[in-house]
Amino acid sequence: MTSIRFENVSKYYGDALAVDQVSFEVPDNAFFCFFGPPLSGKSTILKLILGLETPDSGEIFFDGRPMRDVSPPDRNVAMVFQNLALFPHMTALENVRFPLVERKIDEATIRARVAEVTEKLHMAHILHKPPAQLSGGERQRVAIARALVRDPVAYLMDDPISALDARLREETRVELRRMQQDMAKTLIYVTHDQEEAMSVSDQMLILDKGRVRQIGAPHDLYDTPNSAYVASMLGAPAMNMAGTSDAVSALSNALDIDQGTMTVGIRPEHLKVVRKDGPGRVTAIEPLGATTVLSIEAAGVTWKASLRGQPKHEIGAPVELSVDAGGLHCFDAQGDALSAA
Amino acid sequence: MSEIVLESLGKTFGDFTALADMNLTIANGEFMALLGPSGCGKSTTMNMIAGMLRPSCGAIRFNGQDVVDVPMAKRGVGFVFQNYAIFTHMSVRENLAYGLRAQGVPTADIKKRIQAFAELLQLESMLNRRAAGLSVNILQRLAIGRSAILEPAIFLLDEPLSNVDAAFRAVMRSELKSLQGQFGQTMVYVTHDQLEAMTMADRIAVMDHGKLLQVGTPLEIYNNPADTFVAKFIGAPGMNILQGRLSQSADVASVGVPGVGSIPLSPALQSAVRQLTGPEVQVGFRPEQVNVAGAGLTMHVGLVERIGARTIVHLERGETTAKAVLPADVALPKAQSDWTFAVPQEDIRLFDPKSGQALKARTH
């Protein structure tokens, strides 16, 4: 039961400001995800939580207690690394037992603790196997179980499933979410995959060059991004962005554009495409089965439209574009959102 | 003009059969994806087309001519690997020029072609940079450029995008597609990522355990998978496959899933199920075909994954699991509750319970 709070934390590496006046609170038992491009400060924040780095200014609190003088082991935060670092010569069970054996805890306690954790993570059927015989998802579970037997206050995971292939990632992220709910522990997560981040998180914190851009539930960030930056970080295909006058000439319906708008954003699923003589030309068609992604040139902009199902379209054919009600995002010259769409 | 024909192609390594009885014709100018999980034989097939591996049996023909005894360098194929094998001590320009020089292309022509390809692949601004300091994304783009600049009639790519990040992968997908459209090479693309295959390929060859399971356009394979493996491998998430039982009441044949409910069969499937010897059958439907307004099937809602525009609902009932994909404008079911839905008759696919083969709906 631990909440983790940053208050105006900054961290320099030499002259480079890696983390810039960052404040946030990770609620107890939350799945909390840091998301941003490389070098946006994600990994530095993890190191600050672990105690491997010290803030140059600002303060970190666990349950209201300042962590400045608390050593990494005393913080009792467990880290699960991208390369899971399992011992290859030990079975899954021996791997899970290892941290307790090493601390010379008595056998009865070890057995009870290991049984509790492995049952919670549904891993009885894999306990006798060495890591080489386990799938990527199963190895992940062993690594988490090994962290869990120590009973830490929170888990940190740095891009733990990025090495898996696409299908396995889809399955493993669901596993991770289930595990976190079963263990009822705070899990702090770093990923560079927006779909994975949205899938697993209760809350996401979006970073940009060491600064916090927005914090919130994934669907709130997706539906009402506070900036063009956040809008473009989430969603695949990414949100369409166009200058105001280009949008007006490309789209057939009257647009409710706020005063001071520089850039208009429209998510691909909010574009309607009608086959008729219009200002758009279809330049590419990606049939995904469940959806069809069209690339459309209109007013000098390449628009992506994500249509449900398998509608018939032809490359080179003229189309009319319009935007769904509520699908318009307006951003000012600084890229800040002007209204919640 | 380069048509590739693989005829009864096979490859064994000792006791291990990497590829068995592969028959495939890749038309001139076609973009063919070889798709499957690791170990399915896709790279083995590719390496034999390239001339890096000698087939154990069967024939490979380019435009009707057997090439099994033709060395790699003389086959006229361009090859791009997952690890891009760029000369890091050379500049981007030197890397692009390398193959053309080796072919004895005149310097003025080399200059022209480098300019054209650098523009095409957005490498213009870094032509004079040393390859050593470039990002993974740029190196992969350079690797593609270095091969493409030779304008080979056959272009082979082995997982060229698996090391680059997701955003860049999307960009490269459309660039590769337009590159091929422009030069009209015959393109063979090896991948384990169904999304890459669906978005780029004219046709997809789905493989598993050294066997070719199905060849077709992306939508043919998506809509009518040949077996349960293909059904589950294509799509994100893949097709739901449930264990069902046929039943006949009055004039209506339907398929029931124990504890979940029952679906009446379309006339075409009613005739298809006559091939079966018992009542057991596997029932397939795509997650996005779930109709929230309908009734007939009830399952328990586990996890609800809201991912931007769509939501994946994880469903379970006893041993049976399924997924539903819902668009954003549909009311979402509550987690940990029972949920009732329907699947339209025409979206049901049936599979043989033993072989996993699709039961073909015979249209009259």
Boltz contact constraints between the chains, C-beta under 6 A:
constraints:
  - contact:
      token1: [A, 165]
      token2: [B, 192]
      max_distance: 6.0
  - contact:
      token1: [A, 166]
      token2: [B, 193]
      max_distance: 6.0
  - contact:
      token1: [A, 174]
      token2: [B, 303]
      max_distance: 6.0
  - contact:
      token1: [A, 195]
      token2: [B, 307]
      max_distance: 6.0
  - contact:
      token1: [A, 198]
      token2: [B, 307]
      max_distance: 6.0
  - contact:
      token1: [A, 198]
      token2: [B, 308]
      max_distance: 6.0
  - contact:
      token1: [A, 199]
      token2: [B, 305]
      max_distance: 6.0
  - contact:
      token1: [A, 199]
      token2: [B, 307]
      max_distance: 6.0
  - contact:
      token1: [A, 219]
      token2: [B, 306]
      max_distance: 6.0
  - contact:
      token1: [A, 222]
      token2: [B, 308]
      max_distance: 6.0
  - contact:
      token1: [A, 235]
      token2: [B, 308]
      max_distance: 6.0
  - contact:
      token1: [A, 269]
      token2: [B, 309]
      max_distance: 6.0
  - contact:
      token1: [A, 286]
      token2: [B, 199]
      max_distance: 6.0
  - contact:
      token1: [A, 287]
      token2: [B, 218]
      max_distance: 6.0
  - contact:
      token1: [A, 287]
      token2: [B, 219]
      max_distance: 6.0
  - contact:
      token1: [A, 288]
      token2: [B, 198]
      max_distance: 6.0
  - contact:
      token1: [A, 289]
      token2: [B, 222]
      max_distance: 6.0
  - contact:
      token1: [A, 289]
      token2: [B, 235]
      max_distance: 6.0
  - contact:
      token1: [A, 290]
      token2: [B, 288]
      max_distance: 6.0
